[in-house]
């Protein structure tokens, strides 16, 4: 089967209230895609609709919501869904020993299990059409760990493993699977992470309480002040390549930190890489750092 013209392609994007998801909605709509943009909150859905986008409700933590969204997408597109950009996620800061079972479960529900559920529900239609693109917005933290990001790192390592396996299993079906691995990108990520920290971590009861003061100061800082931060457009450009290239890449690095640390991960021993990651941590908590 030949490639479907861009103007007739439908793509589902999760996490479209702001940041990467919002820019993907805008930029892909401008290219002629039919974008089905999802968000969890009613006010975000209203804002998307007011701006002329096709908005659908999705709570990745709720299996019933995922099922309803998939059914609605297949109904609206008559089963002709071409793309899925799994993007909706958040980061739960905190030392690993301070993460309760419930907090870690919630992180995985949103960042992994919701994506997996939605992907599996849309895949049969792509198989029937013998064409499709599944794009997973992973992270630099899908390649390596950094201090106080254990929950988010665990979710991205899981996404990397599932996606690599899915790519192998779909070989020859006409469905291509890609990972995007950004470093710092302008978004509301820190704002949302700080809210999750305040809701789920009690510094007063932690062995890390003194360090948490610096963690909170960093989370209060606007993303745009972080070195090497790129705009959300930089990620969307990779999404476009993954959607439109005849041979999309398995992985797309975005931002200097991903390229540098991805390279060091390949050439350094674990002990040597740990030294680099500890140095990054010390720089992060140094007074006056962003």
TADABEL-V656231 format. One line per field, one symbol per residue. phi: phi as a letter, one per 30 degrees, with the letter a starting at -180 (. if undefined). Layout:
BEGIN
phi = ???
END
This chain:
BEGIN
phi = .dddeedcdcbcbcicdahdddddeddddddjddccccaccdddddddddcjcdcbdacddcedddddddddddddchicdcbbcdbdabccdkdedcddedddddddeddbddddddeddceedddddhalbcbcddaeddcacbeibedddedddddddddeddeddceicjccbbccbdcdbdacddeddddddddbbcedccdceddeddedddddddedddeidcdeedddddeddddcddbdddbbdbieedddddddddccdedddeddddddddddcdejdc
END
